[in-house]
Amino acid sequence: DFQLIESKGIQNADIFYKQFCSLLSWEFEIEDRTEEFWNNPLGRVQKTTNYVKRHLLKEIQDVPVLLAMDEVERMFASPFRSDFFSMLRSWHNNRARGGDWMRLNLALVTSTEPYQLIADLNQSPFNVGTVLDLADFTFKEVAELNKRHGKPLSEKLTSKLAELLGGHPYLTRKALYLFASKKMSFEKLQATACEDDGVFGDHLRNHLYRMSGQNDLKEGFLSVIKDHRCPDENIFFRLRGAGLAQRVGDEVFPRNELYAEYFGKRLG
């Protein structure tokens, strides 16, 4: 879980790679020999790769090993993200060489598509293997989730919530949790949903921050909001990858009403 890596580690390669190896030792319940492997003149990526090959895979023998990495999007803001993801790609490529590498399987979980954030796609681990996309909830699924939360919303309000959030899994789950725990009414959520200090404020500001300095993305998203079109296909690809826009037939729409209202006000 990349949430366990402190911010200074995400920004400092010397700290990160050592913590990464220690975390592998911890999660796979093997002896932590990071300091021993770091006592040589090799680069950080080479040391980490050696740690996996000569320690982890040697300690765990004769069975497949799955390294599942959650919250990987935290690395997208790292100054050394290309080196890190290139390292993972090399581990994948090493499987073709046979030996212990064939037993190593990688699963990367991220809430956004990362392609535009990695300079060289030939060094990216995201365009090899199998990609599993999770779709937004349908109205029927939102209604089922409302039922599992004890039906805090009527059918009419459930429909309004589905329209506002477009079935966004995280936002829908968060809203229903607040309703079920009686921490917020639907009326209050509806009135403050698009405010920076509202219940979705952190989520919305994070998207806005990621567009800082990218005027092409801002202009493209405004075109989507106002005209339901995106004249640049690359811009649409990046907006869709960020989870902000979707194509329906020949038109392009914001992912949900919440995004349309919030970004329409702040980008317009």
PyMOL commands that set and color helices and strands:
alter all, ss='L'
color gray80, all
select helices_A, chain A and resi 2-4+7-11+13-27+34-38+44-59+72-77+81-97+99-103+115-117+121-123+125-127+139-148+155-165+169-180+186-192+201-210+215-227+233-241+257-267
alter helices_A, ss='H'
color red, helices_A
select strands_A, chain A and resi 65-69+104-108+245-248+251-254
alter strands_A, ss='S'
color yellow, strands_A
deselect
rebuild
show_as cartoon
